Amino acid sequence: MKNKAVKAPRASKDNNHGILRDFFLGFIKIHTLHHAMKEDVYGLWLIEELNEHGYDLSPGTLYPILHKLEEDGLLTSYSEVVEGKVRKYYQTTPKGAHALERLREKIIELVKEVV
């Protein structure tokens, strides 16, 4: 059974969508670090992969996340020409791997408590 795609809600002054959006963006960051640790990833691949996990992401949502993770030293990137176009690949850095390991511990603890 395929997951139903979930859009990260847009922020709104009248409800809790901004809070929910923050949670979804946090989950997306964790997924990104996880996948970039397993293999080098690029934006379109991540959008498609995260869609398999139920996230309906636009490039306008994902690319700022990738840039922030890189700026924070959790990802590094390099570019390659693929089929005549430049593709930017991302890899988890040692700092990102350490952060992901700490996050895994907290996720396990949270799941045991909440689920």
N, C-alpha and C positions, 0 to 999 in steps of 0.2 A: 504494500500500500504506500503510495507516494505521499509525502508530507504536503500539507496545504501551505502555500507560500504566505508568509507573514511580512507585511510591509512594516518597517520601523515607523511608528506614528510620528507625524509632524508635531512640533511644539505648538501649544495653544495656551493662551492665558486663562481660558475658561475651564480647563479640565486637567487630568493627570497625564495627558499624552506626552508632554515634555519629559516627565519622569520615566514613563515606559520607554520612550525613545532612547533615553540615556542607558537603560538596562540593555535594550537590544544592541545598541552600539558597543557596549561592553562585551556582549557575547560575540559580536562580529570581530572585535579585536582579538579575543581569545582564539576563535576559529582561525583567524589569519595567522597568528603566531604559530599555532599548531601545524597548519598546512605548510607554512614557509620553513618549518623545521624539518619536515619530512622530505620536501623537495623544493626546488626553486619554483616560484609561482609568479604569475603576472595577472594584471587586473581583470581582464575578461575571463580568464580561467577561474579566478576567485569568485567572480559574480556568478558564474555557472555552478561552481561547486557549492557555494553558499545557498544557491537556489535549491539544490538537492537537500539541504538541511532546513528548508522552509523559509528562507529569507528572500525577499523580493527587493534586491538592491539596484540602485542606479549607479552609474559611474560617478555622478555628483555626490553620492554618499560615500562610496568606497575609496576613491582616490584621496580625499582629504584624510581619511583614516590611515591609509598607507603612508602618506607624507608625514603625518604626525608620529607614527610608530618609527619611521626612519629618523625623523628629527630627534626623537627621544632616545635613539641609539638601540632600539629593539629590533629593527630591521636594517639591512643594508641592501643596496641595489646595484645592478649593472645593466647595461643596454646591449642588445644584439639586434642585428638586422635579420628579420624573418619575412620571407616572401616580399622583399623590397621595402618593408616598413620597419621602423625602429620599435622594438618591444622591450619594455623595462621589466626586468625580473627582480624579485625580492627574495632574500634569505634571512632567516632568523640569526641574529648575532649571539655571541655568548651571553651578553646581558639579557637578550630576549629569551634565550633558552632558560636562563636562571629564573626570570620572571614567570615564564610559563610553568616551570616546575613548582614554584611557590603557589601559583594560581591553581594548579591541579590539586594540591593538598587542600586548599580552601574550598574548591568545588566539591571534592569528595566529602568533606565535612558538611558542607551545606546540603548536598543531596541526601545524606544520611539523616539530616535533621528535618528537611522540608518534605521529602517524598515518602 
